Structure formats: C-alpha cells, structure tokens
C-alpha cells in the first residue's frame, strides 16, 4: 500500500475512533479525557518535511474540532507537537541512520525506550497545551496540572495498547542494496 | 539598504518554519476565541453539515440500543399529558357546568406564544468541558438561533447557538459559558444556573439570597425572564446547599432533571412573540443613552 493511501486511511480511522469511541464512553473521572487521534502525527514517516507535518497536523486537529465544536483547540495543540516532533526525534535517535533505514517511528526502528520517551514527550506537550487553552476559560492551576497528568497517563496507556495490538512491520532499508 | 533587505530575507528564510508555526498557531487561536464569542461563522455551517452526515449515520446504530429508554421517557411524557385532560376532572357540584370554548382555533393562532418543534439528537457529549448537542433539524425546518431546547419530559437541555440548513448546534447546560436564569419553585427566589465542568449530573445555581429557606429536594424551574423558555420548566432538584462564607449568597448544587447522556429526542421552543418586547427594550435603551 502506498504511503499516501495508508495515511489517508489512518487519518479517517483515528478521527472516527476519537469521535465515536473515546468521546462517547462515559468518563472514568472528569479529569480523565483520553486522546488517541494525535498518534497519526506520531506515526508519519521520518522524511516528512516540517511544513508538511504542520499542515497535516492542522488538518487532523481541525477535523476533530469540527466534531467537538471547538474550532482551533485541538488544531493548535497538534500544530505544536508537529513543530517539535523533528527536534524530539533528533535527540532521541540512538543509532546512526535509523531515519534512513526505517520509514516511520516505531518501537522497532527507534527502540522501546526512545520510542516511548518520544510518545510521552509529545503526549504531555499536546495535553498540556490543550488543557492550558481550556483552563484559560475556566478551572485553575490544579485542574490544569492534574488533568494533564492523568489524561496524559491514560492516553499513553492507550498508545501502548495500540502499539501492541497493531504492530507495524517495518522493512529494514539499506543504502547498499 | 540592500544589504539590510537581503539580511531580512535571509532571516525570514532561515526561520521560515518557525514563522509558519507562529502563523498557524495564531490562526488556530483566532478560530478558537472567535467561535467562543460569536457562534455564526460561515465555515462552521459547512462543517456542521458534513459532521451531521457522519453523526446521523452513527446515531442510526446508537439509537437502536437506546430504543427502550427512549420509549420509557416518551411513555412518561404521555402520562403527564393524559393527566392534564379535561375528562380527568369531575366536580360533584351542579352549579358548575362545562362550557365549550367558543374561541375558534383559527383566531387563536395570533395568541400562540410558544411553538414546539421535535428534533432528533444525532451528536451529543457529556465528558468534555464544553458540551454541545447536534440536532438533525435546521434552518430549512424552521430552527433559528437563540431558541430554548427541552427534553421530552419538559426538562431544560440548552440553547440553540448555531444553525445550518439541516443541522442545529445546541449549547447544553453542561457548557462553561451556559448561563440560564432560574427560580426556586417554592418561594420564587431567582438565581443563575451555570456548570463547573465536573459532574454531568450536577449544575450549580448561583446568586440565591441567604434570606430564603432552601431545603434539599426543592425544584428549580426556569424563571420566564428570558424569551427562550416559558416559566416553570424543570431544570433540576436541589441536592446540596452550600453557604458561601464571604457573601450573603447560597451556592446550590442541582441534580439535573434531564439525563444528558441519554437524549435521543428534544423539543425546540420557538417563542413567536419575542420580537415586540425585544424592540421595546431596544427603544428604552436608546432613550436612556
């Protein structure tokens, strides 16, 4: 399957899962608001340019926003994580050339610990920015901090489960072949 | 001069991504804060039509699983209406006699104040800090902005904030900007209903004077001060009375009468007589300026 088709399918699936599953299930607690849709941004290929990343993030954010009637809220958080994604990847990639040899950030291509650090950093940045924008309208410091921590932890757990169930096979590509 | 221009362009090119990031952020925040203040943008009309298609597909399935509870609530609503029929009342007194109303239905039309429109709920959330309902009925079917919305058992649900040709967005009581004028049914003391974003079954009633007696279980109804809701629609019942130490007001925790997670049908209330008082008020405000 070509990369484009694969990512279009992912886009649609992630939005539907977020809108019709995660936003519909009764909340565990009012501070727990799990998100999974931004995994789309985390799974984009290494070679995606930063501008493309930001525009794709804007699109998926706005797509979710139109369902939750909060135009700009998720889009702003997504654009932020798309902007910092390349920095995080550069810092975390341990072995030389993982970007050249593999297509996307996965557990296999980056290693378990670096991959989860990457997911955790972007998760907490995403949630922090999202709930900060929310807290500007109401709530307060503690609401913001607790909600970021708890929701972030549950979202990370969801990401872990997703990674375990849907293992993305990655071909090892070499320059020599 | 040329040197400076060249440096400026180099600077912009070097940090192009950062500037693009800033531009996109400003764009997003503009959309966000603009929508929260004014809810009638052109792009949201299109977006609502599109999301409405998906939501109604999803609701076709969801509705099936909630048929039983929907049916129960309709039976309850019918029971209430049956108990209001004329034949339910009989007086043993012969002085009183029943007279047929001589006013023709036709001539009643101009006295009609409230018109109820049924609408199917297709999108709904209760877990977000700002919750909206999406209804499958819109401008083409007679819905306007700023109309009140109630559930089949006459419990307040929210206010229409955005209308597109076939879809309506309702700000539910479970929204941080929702504010509805309410009264305690017992003593007529008024206050404002808001939501703190915590529990979808609990809303707060603010600005209730400590001089009145409030007990657990008291009904809270709409005040009829605004043109959206007639007087006396149930909002909920008092669950807890909190006495604010720094002021002479009570904060009441109200258990909502409407079950927001179970809504399948709602009624939109159109006030047909709202124009005249609104114009009068405007005129009065103008003379005062």
Interface residues (C-beta under 8 A of the other chain):
Chain A: X16 X19 X20 X23 X24 X25 X26 X27 X30 X33 X50 X51 X54 X55 X58 X61 X65 X66 X67 X68 X69 X70 X71 X72 X73 X75 X76 X79 X80 X83 X133 X134 X137 X138 X139
Chain B: X17 X20 X21 X24 X25 X27 X28 X29 X30 X31 X32 X33 X35 X36 X41 X43 X44 X47 X48 X50 X51 X54 X55 X58 X123 X125 X126 X127 X128 X129 X130 X132 X134 X162 X169 X176 X177 X196 X197 X198 X199 X261
